[in-house]
Amino acid sequence: MKDFNKIIEEYRSYAALHWSASREGDYKTANKNYAKLTKIYKSFLNSKELSERALPQLLNDSNYSVQVWAAAHCLGLGLYKDAAVNRLEHISKMSANEAPSFEAKMTLQVWKEKGTLTF
């Protein structure tokens, strides 16, 4: 397994690049970073220790796109659900210019409708 700090660094980078590319309509770059985040998510699926160590840190990251991804991954894994929902609800009320508010709102909506999230 990669060094923990490297995983955190990559996660932050991929989440930020995904949101930036999505806002700019660069779906090739957005999809590339989505795939990289999904690969890390699979690492979380395979290591409860890694997910329990990384996700709280990522939920409290200063970057809102990182928080949205971390919250979605928490809901997908069934970890820290209350914190994840609170984070998504908070971000969903923010301006779309400062945070991925639409993404937060849609993540909550899909989770509430389906009861789970898959990546």
ChimeraX attribute file (.defattr): number of C-alpha atoms within 10 A of each C-alpha:
attribute: neighborCount
match mode: 1-to-1
recipient: residues
	/A:1	7
	/A:2	6
	/A:3	7
	/A:4	12
	/A:5	10
	/A:6	10
	/A:7	16
	/A:8	16
	/A:9	11
	/A:10	15
	/A:11	24
	/A:12	22
	/A:13	16
	/A:14	23
	/A:15	24
	/A:16	19
	/A:17	19
	/A:18	27
	/A:19	23
	/A:20	16
	/A:21	18
	/A:22	16
	/A:23	14
	/A:24	11
	/A:25	11
	/A:26	13
	/A:27	14
	/A:28	12
	/A:29	18
	/A:30	22
	/A:31	14
	/A:32	15
	/A:33	21
	/A:34	20
	/A:35	15
	/A:36	17
	/A:37	23
	/A:38	16
	/A:39	14
	/A:40	18
	/A:41	22
	/A:42	14
	/A:43	15
	/A:44	20
	/A:45	15
	/A:46	11
	/A:47	13
	/A:48	13
	/A:49	10
	/A:50	15
	/A:51	22
	/A:52	14
	/A:53	13
	/A:54	18
	/A:55	22
	/A:56	18
	/A:57	13
	/A:58	22
	/A:59	25
	/A:60	15
	/A:61	15
	/A:62	10
	/A:63	17
	/A:64	23
	/A:65	28
	/A:66	24
	/A:67	27
	/A:68	29
	/A:69	29
	/A:70	29
	/A:71	30
	/A:72	27
	/A:73	28
	/A:74	25
	/A:75	23
	/A:76	18
	/A:77	18
	/A:78	13
	/A:79	17
	/A:80	16
	/A:81	16
	/A:82	13
	/A:83	16
	/A:84	25
	/A:85	20
	/A:86	13
	/A:87	20
	/A:88	28
	/A:89	17
	/A:90	13
	/A:91	23
	/A:92	21
	/A:93	14
	/A:94	14
	/A:95	11
	/A:96	13
	/A:97	8
	/A:98	11
	/A:99	19
	/A:100	25
	/A:101	22
	/A:102	16
	/A:103	19
	/A:104	26
	/A:105	17
	/A:106	13
	/A:107	21
	/A:108	23
	/A:109	12
	/A:110	12
	/A:111	16
	/A:112	11
	/A:113	9
	/A:114	9
	/A:115	11
	/A:116	13
	/A:117	18
	/A:118	11
	/A:119	12
